[in-house]
Amino acid sequence: MEGRPEISESGIRFFAGDVCDAYLVRADIQRGLSMVVWRGRHVAEPTELSESEAAAYGREVLAVGRALLTVLHPVKLNYDVLGNTVPHLHTHIVPRYADDPRPGWPFPFPDPDPDPMPQERLMADVSALRAALR
């Protein structure tokens, strides 16, 4: 994602922090699946951040996680720092629910081309998450 778009092909921004943005993923993979994208200088790994950058990034990732817990009530959140496809620091936050397809294991991403999230639910979740982060 270039710049700091409000809407991208993959998601809708619900958080614009000092050092990162959070996007609710449009694909109907898992309700609440979010990407938190570092918006500072280009780094591929969290180990490339200074202590103050890492602290700021961590605070904002946790703020997004807390909002997801408040709004969607998952039983667990998984924080995945991958960067295998897009080598720019970002964290996938994956809410895990009681009816999860593989509880106790990493979340399975079986469909390479998932359908979009129903628009009404997507926008309701974006609004609720924005309100939780105010």
C-alpha positions in Angstrom: 0.0 0.0 0.0 1.4 3.3 -1.0 0.9 6.4 1.2 -1.8 6.2 3.8 -5.0 5.5 1.9 -8.3 5.4 3.7 -9.4 2.5 1.4 -7.2 0.0 -0.4 -7.8 -3.0 -2.5 -7.3 -5.3 0.5 -8.9 -3.3 3.3 -10.4 -0.2 5.0 -8.4 1.9 7.4 -9.9 2.1 10.9 -6.9 3.4 12.7 -4.4 6.1 11.7 -1.7 6.3 14.4 1.5 8.2 14.8 3.6 5.3 13.4 1.1 2.9 11.8 -2.3 2.4 10.2 -4.7 -0.5 10.7 -6.9 -1.9 8.0 -9.8 -4.3 8.4 -9.3 -6.9 5.7 -12.1 -7.0 3.1 -11.8 -10.7 2.3 -14.2 -13.0 4.1 -11.4 -15.0 5.8 -12.0 -14.4 9.5 -14.1 -11.6 11.0 -11.9 -8.9 12.3 -8.7 -10.0 10.5 -6.6 -6.8 10.4 -3.3 -5.6 9.1 -1.3 -3.0 11.1 1.2 -1.4 8.7 4.3 0.5 9.9 4.4 4.0 8.4 7.8 5.1 9.3 11.0 4.7 7.3 11.2 1.5 5.3 12.0 -1.6 7.3 11.3 -5.2 6.7 11.9 -6.6 10.2 10.9 -5.3 13.6 14.6 -5.7 14.6 15.4 -2.8 12.3 13.4 -0.4 14.5 15.1 1.8 17.1 14.0 1.3 20.7 11.6 4.3 20.5 10.2 3.2 17.1 9.6 -0.3 18.4 7.9 1.0 21.5 5.6 3.2 19.5 4.8 0.4 17.0 4.1 -2.0 19.8 1.8 0.5 21.6 -0.2 1.0 18.5 -0.4 -2.7 17.6 -1.7 -3.4 21.1 -4.2 -0.5 20.9 -5.6 -2.1 17.7 -5.7 -5.5 19.4 -7.6 -4.1 22.4 -10.2 -2.6 20.1 -10.6 -5.9 18.3 -11.2 -7.6 21.7 -13.6 -4.9 22.8 -15.7 -4.9 19.6 -15.6 -8.6 18.4 -15.0 -10.6 21.6 -12.7 -13.3 20.2 -11.3 -15.8 22.7 -7.7 -15.1 21.5 -5.8 -12.9 19.1 -2.9 -14.1 17.0 -0.2 -11.5 16.1 1.6 -12.5 12.9 4.7 -10.5 11.8 5.3 -12.2 8.4 6.4 -10.0 5.5 7.1 -12.9 3.2 5.1 -11.5 0.3 5.4 -7.7 1.1 8.8 -7.0 2.7 7.6 -4.0 4.7 6.9 -4.2 8.4 3.3 -5.1 9.2 1.5 -7.3 11.7 -1.6 -9.4 10.9 -3.9 -9.6 13.8 -6.1 -12.7 13.6 -9.0 -12.9 16.0 -9.7 -16.5 17.1 -13.2 -17.6 18.0 -14.7 -20.6 19.9 -15.9 -22.0 16.6 -12.6 -21.5 14.9 -11.6 -24.0 12.1 -8.5 -25.1 14.0 -8.4 -24.1 17.6 -5.0 -24.4 19.2 -3.2 -24.2 15.9 -2.2 -21.4 13.6 -5.2 -20.1 11.6 -5.6 -21.9 8.3 -5.8 -19.7 5.3 -7.1 -22.3 2.9 -8.7 -20.3 0.0 -6.2 -18.2 -2.1 -9.1 -16.2 -3.6 -11.7 -15.6 -0.8 -15.0 -13.9 -1.4 -15.4 -10.4 0.0 -16.7 -9.8 3.5 -20.4 -8.8 3.3 -20.3 -5.0 2.9 -22.8 -4.2 5.7 -20.9 -6.2 8.3 -17.5 -4.8 7.1 -18.7 -1.2 7.4 -20.4 -1.9 10.8 -17.1 -3.4 12.1 -15.1 -0.5 10.7 -17.4 2.0 12.5 -17.3 0.1 15.8 -13.5 -0.3 15.7 -13.0 3.4 15.0 -15.3 4.3 17.9 -13.4 1.9 20.2 -10.1 3.6 19.3 -11.3 7.2 20.0 
